[in-house]
Amino acid sequence: MIRQLWTLSVHTRAFLRRYMPTNILLDAIRTRRALKWGVPAMLLAVPYLLAASTFTALIADGGPGWLNLLVLVCLWNTMKFIIMGPASLILLARIRVHEAVASRAERRATTELAKQAA
């Protein structure tokens, strides 16, 4: 039973990761070229927060209960975009440090080769 639940959750995660627009966008932001767009992507949290507020108001006015699911989805997407801003800055800083170290090591190796050849 636990194995079936585990398998179902793995397949659900893979489906959501591959086909849901917010996950596609966040995966694109996590690439080296797009890390700089993490902070501006935080602005996408605002429409999701506004939608969650609207759905909550509709529920309070006697709307159907299934709107609670949409509120949860909107809040989840809001949190993903808010977290992605600082996370992208950390990832970008880490990658730039690695690139600087690699560049420095390459220059050192080139200098040593030039000294040995001379």
C-alpha positions in Angstrom: 0.0 0.0 0.0 2.8 2.5 0.9 4.6 1.5 -2.2 1.6 2.4 -4.4 1.1 5.7 -2.6 4.8 6.5 -3.1 4.6 5.6 -6.8 1.5 7.7 -7.2 3.1 10.7 -5.6 6.3 10.3 -7.7 4.2 10.2 -10.9 2.0 13.2 -9.8 5.1 15.2 -9.0 6.6 14.4 -12.4 3.4 15.4 -14.2 3.1 18.7 -12.3 6.8 19.5 -12.8 6.6 18.9 -16.5 3.2 20.5 -17.5 2.2 23.2 -15.0 3.2 26.7 -16.2 4.6 28.0 -12.9 6.9 24.9 -12.6 8.0 25.3 -16.1 8.8 29.0 -15.5 10.6 28.3 -12.2 12.7 25.5 -13.9 13.6 28.0 -16.6 14.7 30.6 -14.0 17.0 28.0 -12.4 19.1 27.9 -15.5 22.4 29.8 -15.6 21.3 32.3 -18.1 18.0 33.1 -16.4 19.0 33.3 -12.7 19.0 37.1 -13.1 15.2 37.0 -13.6 14.5 35.4 -10.2 13.9 38.7 -8.4 11.6 40.2 -11.1 9.7 36.9 -11.1 8.8 37.6 -7.5 6.4 40.2 -8.9 4.3 37.3 -10.3 3.4 36.5 -6.7 1.2 39.6 -6.6 -1.5 38.4 -9.1 -1.6 35.0 -7.4 -2.1 36.8 -4.0 -4.8 38.9 -5.5 -6.6 35.9 -7.0 -6.4 34.1 -3.6 -7.9 37.2 -1.9 -10.7 37.3 -4.5 -11.5 33.6 -4.1 -11.5 34.0 -0.3 -14.0 36.9 -0.6 -16.2 34.7 -2.9 -16.1 31.9 -0.4 -17.1 34.3 2.4 -20.0 35.5 0.4 -21.4 32.0 0.1 -19.5 30.7 -2.8 -18.8 27.0 -3.4 -16.4 25.2 -1.1 -14.2 23.9 -4.0 -12.8 27.4 -4.3 -10.8 26.6 -1.2 -8.6 24.4 -3.5 -8.0 27.4 -5.8 -7.0 29.5 -2.8 -4.5 26.9 -1.7 -3.1 26.6 -5.3 -2.8 30.4 -5.5 -1.1 30.7 -2.1 1.3 27.8 -3.0 2.3 29.5 -6.3 2.7 32.8 -4.4 5.1 31.2 -2.0 7.1 29.5 -4.8 7.7 32.9 -6.6 8.5 34.7 -3.4 11.1 32.1 -2.4 12.6 32.0 -5.9 13.9 35.6 -5.8 16.3 35.2 -2.9 17.1 31.6 -3.9 18.1 32.7 -7.4 20.4 35.4 -6.0 22.1 32.8 -3.8 22.4 30.4 -6.8 23.8 33.1 -9.0 26.4 34.2 -6.4 27.5 30.6 -5.9 27.8 30.0 -9.7 29.8 33.3 -10.1 32.2 32.2 -7.3 32.7 28.9 -9.0 33.3 30.6 -12.4 35.8 33.0 -10.8 37.7 30.1 -9.2 37.8 28.2 -12.4 39.0 31.2 -14.3 41.7 31.9 -11.8 42.9 28.3 -11.9 42.9 28.4 -15.7 45.0 31.6 -15.7 47.4 30.0 -13.2 47.8 26.9 -15.3 48.4 29.0 -18.4 51.0 31.1 -16.6 52.8 28.0 -15.3 52.8 26.5 -18.8 54.3 29.7 -20.2 57.0 29.7 -17.6 57.9 26.1 -18.3 58.1 26.7 -22.0 60.4 29.7 -21.5 
